[in-house]
Amino acid sequence: RPPTVIVLAGLQGSGKTTTAAKLANLLRKQGRHPLLVAADVHRPAAIDQLVALGKQLGIPVRAVDAKRVAADVAALAAGASAEGRDTVIIDTAGRLHIDEPMMTEISEVVAAVKPHETLLVVDAMAGQDAVESATVFHSRLPLTGLVLAKADGDARGGASLSVRAVTGVPVKLIGTGEKLDAIEVFHPDRLAQRILGMGDILTLVERAQEHVDQKTAEAQAKKFLDAQFTFDDFYGQLQQVKKMGPLGDLLKMIPGLGGIAKQLPEGPEAEREMRKIEAIISSMTKAERADPTLINGARRRRIAAGSGTTVSDVNQLVKQFAEMRKLMKQMGSMAKSGRLPRLPGMPGLPGM
């Protein structure tokens, strides 16, 4: 059976090469066996970048000869099945500006491989430029869909509406961050809800199902309601949350918490805050993590020195954790008395 062939087109800097790797990673999670083809021969760094990303993911990458791009791409696509590959993703050449040689080359590639999908990658931050480039590509290529890259900010979601309206081509995928798993199937209703501050519970649930171990989550939920939650449990939850994406993005998906998300630090600053909490917890003894009431003044100074933080940082974390456990105790009492509303989909847990 011949492989499914996907061609990615787009301007240089649109996020096309990274999107190729993200798409391969997404399809592999769905049980596919992708092959990446580096056909951006005019920018050697693009080939090196895709090879590095493929190595990071454990997905094979093949490069083509600059003098016979279309023929090499066709040969690689035809031979993919013999390598045990059922999907071929082709990263075509990008330019800083649309020009005739670029359009001719990619048209030849599309004609040679007759792809099942021809996806245009557009930079969500490009605004009107994204709309104009999409219009030109659409006039020359049989586009089947759009990929909105770098769309991890709420204000950037509007670009998808403009591109869709002008070209009539549907947005199929959306890039939601820098990590190689930060790509999602595009749901216009969910994006609209995020833009309007209404949250996106369905995407949040899907991420949780993908990254969070259900048995561990149920055990921690029981500890939560029994007020037996420890710093070890808290540390474990931090690791699971990190797998799901930036905390600010997760809060935006919960109705009513979008305002809190905007107050949180973003990017490197958020990472530093997370690492600070991890360092403080890691500097505690096993007994201290199990029973925070043991953490007196001398112990706090030792923890601060061991974690490279200040006593004030330690005090703040211990105080916040104590308040959280107090809230847990109240919720546990409500659950046992039947006053906590029962939530669907979580059988076997008291009050949930």
N, C-alpha and C positions, 0 to 999 in steps of 0.2 A: 504494500500500500504506500503510495507516495506521501511525503510529509506535508504538513500544513506550512505554507510559506507566508511570512509576514514581512512586509517592507516598511521601514520607518524613514520618513522624509522630514526635512526641517532645516531652518537656518542654523548656522554655526552659533553656538551659545544658547540654543533653545532648550538644551537638556536632553538632546536626542540620544547621545551615546549612553548616558546614565539610564535613560528610560529603557533602552534596549536590554541592559542588564537587569533592571527592575522587573521588566516584563518576563524575561526568562526565569527569574526567581519565582514570580507569581505563578507562572504556568507549571513550573516544576512542583510547586506545592499542590497543584491540582492533579498531579500524577503524570504530567507530560515529561518528555525527555528532549529538551531544547538544545539546539546548536546555534551559536552566535557567529555571524559572518561580519568581519570588519571590512567594509567596502568604502570607507572614507579615506581614499588614498591620497587626497590632496592635503590632508592635515595629519602627518605622521603621529602626532601626539594623540589623535583620536584612536588610532590602532593600538598604541601602547596602553591607552586608558582602558579600552575594552578588554584587552588581554589581561590586564591587571584585575579588572572587575570579575572577569570570567574565572581567573585563578582563585580569587577570594570566595567565589560562590561554588567552585568546583564544577563549572560548566565549560565545555570545550569551546574554543574560539578559533576560527580559521580566517586568515587574511587573503586578499586577492592581489593580483598583479595590476599595477597602475596602467599598463598598456592594454589590458584585456579584461576590464572590470566586469562587463555584462556576461562575457563568456565564462569567466571564472565563477561568478556568482551562480550561474545556471548549472555549472558542473558540480559545485558544492551542494546545491539544493537537490540535484538528481542523485547524488551519492550519499545523502544524509541517512537514508534508511539502512544502508549497508553498515553504517556506524552505530545503528541502534537508536537513531534520532528521529523522532516523529514530528518535530517542529523546528523550522529554520527561521531565525530572526535576523534580518539584514539591516545593518546600520549604514545607510548611504551617505554620500558626501554632503557636507553642509558648507555654506558660504556666508560671509558677512552680509552680502546683499544678493538678491536673486539675480542671476545672469543666465544668458542663453546656453553657454557650455554646461552649466550645472543642470539646467532643466533637460537638456538633450541627453546627458549621461544617465540621469535617473529614469528618464523615459525609456531608454534602451534597456536598463536593468529590469524595469517593470514588464517590458515586452518580452524579455528573455525568460523570466521565471514565472510569469502569469500568476502573481501572488493571490492568495485567498483573501488577504487583508492588506490594504495600503493605508497606513496610518500617518497622519501629519502631526508632528509634535510641535506645539506652539507654547511659547513662554507666556505664562499668565501675567507676568509683570510688564510685558511689552505694550499692553493697552491697544491703541489703535493700530500700531505696527503689526501686532499679531493678526488683526482682522485683515489688513492689506496683504500680508504674506500668504495667509490662508486662501484669499481670493485668487491670487496668482497661481498657487500650487493646484488649486481646484480646477482651474481652467486648463491645466496641462496634464494632470494625472487623474486616474479613476479612483479618487479617494473613497474609502469605505468608512473612515472614522477619524476622529481627532483625539489626541492625547494632550490634556492640559497640564503642562509641567510647572513646577514651582508654585503650585496653588495652595500652599499651606497657610495663607493668610485670608481671613474672611473677606477683606475688601477686594481681593483679587478674583473672587468667584464670578464677578460680573463679566469678565472677559469671555467666559464660556458661552454666555447668553448671546453676546455680540457675534462671535465666530459662528455659532450655530445658526443664527438668524441670517447672516450674510451668505454662507455657503450652502446651507441646507444639509450639511453633513453632521451626523450625530457625534457628540462627545462620548467616547467609549471608556476612557480611563482618565484618572486624575492623579497627579503626583502630589503627595501630601507631606513631603519632608526630604531630608538628605539621605536617610538610611536606605539600604537596598530593598527593604520590605515596605517602604513608604509609597505604595501605589495601590489604588483601589479602583474597582469597577465604578463608573460614574453613575450616580443616582441624582437627577436634577432636583427631586423633591427634598432629598436630604441636605443638599447644598443650600437650597433656599431656606430650609429651617435653620441651618447654622448662621446664614447671613442675617436672618431676622432675630437671632438670639433665642430660638425655640428649641435648641438642642438637636441631637441626632442619636437617639437611643439605639436604633437598629445597628448602626455602624459600631457603636460602643460594644454592644452585645457580641457582634461578629468578631471584633478584636479580642474580646475576653475569651471567647470560645477557642480562638486560634492560639493564644499565648498562655492562658491560665489553666493549670491542672485542676480539674473539677474536684477530685478527692481532697487535694490540699486546700482548695477554697472552702469546701464544706467543713473541713476540720477547723479551719481558722474562723469560720463564721460561728461555729458552736462555741469556740473559746471566746469569741467576741461577746456573744450574748451571755456567757457565763462569767464575764469579767475576769477571765484567766489569760487575757492577751498579754504577751510579754514583749520585751524589746527584740527577742529573737524572732517572734512572729512578725513584728513590725518590719524588721530588716528583710525578712522573706517577702513580705508584701511589696516593699520598695523594689525588689528585684523583678517581681512579676509586672509591676506597673511600668517599669522602665522598658520592658519588652513590648508593651502596648503603644509606646510613643510618648512624646512630651506631655507632661502633666497638664499644661495649659490647654493643649488640644483636647485632652480627655474631658476636662471640666467643661469645655465649650459644647460637648456633646450631651451634657446633662442639663435638662431644662431648668432655667433659673440661675445657673452657676456661671454663665458667660461673663458676668460682671466681675466675679472673683478671678476668673482666668486672666482678665486684662490687667489685674493688679499684680500678678505673679511675674517674677523675672523670666526672661526668655533667653534662648540660645545658650551661650557659654556660661552666663551668670546663673541660669537655672541648673546647669550641670554642676557648677561649683557648689551650689547650695545642697544639692543631692549628695555630692561626695562628702561634704562637711558632716551631714547627718550620718552617713555610713561610717565615716572615720570615728565619730564620737561613739557610736554603738559598738564598733569593733574594738575600741579601747577599754570597754567595760569588761569586768570579769564575768564568768558564767553566772555566778550568784547575783551580781548586780543586774544583769539583763533579765533574770528571772524575777527579781524583787527590787524594783527601783527605790524602795524606801530605805535600802541600805546605803544609798549614795549620799553621804554626808559631805561636809565642806572639804575635808582632806581628800576624799575620794574624787570629788569634782575637780580639784586642782590636778590630781594625778591623771584623770581622764583627759582634761584639757591639754596637759603637756604631752600626753601620748598621742593625741589626735591632731596636734598642731593647731588647735583652736583656742578660744578664750573661755574662762570660767563662765562668763556671761552667756556664751553660746551653749554651754552644757546646761546651765540653769534654765535657759529658755526651752530646750528640748525636753528636759525632765519635767518641767512645769506643764508643757503642752501635752506630754504623754499622760501625766496624772489626770489632767482634765478630760482627755479622751477616754481613759479607763472609767472615770466617774460617769461619763455619758453612757458608756457601754453597760455599766451596772444598772443604770436607770432603764435602758432599753431592754436588758435581760429580764428585769422585773416585769416590765410591761408585756413582754413576750410570754412569760410564764402565766401571767394572769389573763392572757387573751386580749389585752388592750392594744397590742401592736398589730396593725393590719397584715393579713396574710398575703404574701406575694406569690404569684404563679411561677412554676418552673423550678422551684427549689424544695423538693420533697424531703422529708426526714429531718428538717431542722425546726426547732421549737419556734412557733409563731411566724414561720416564713413559708 
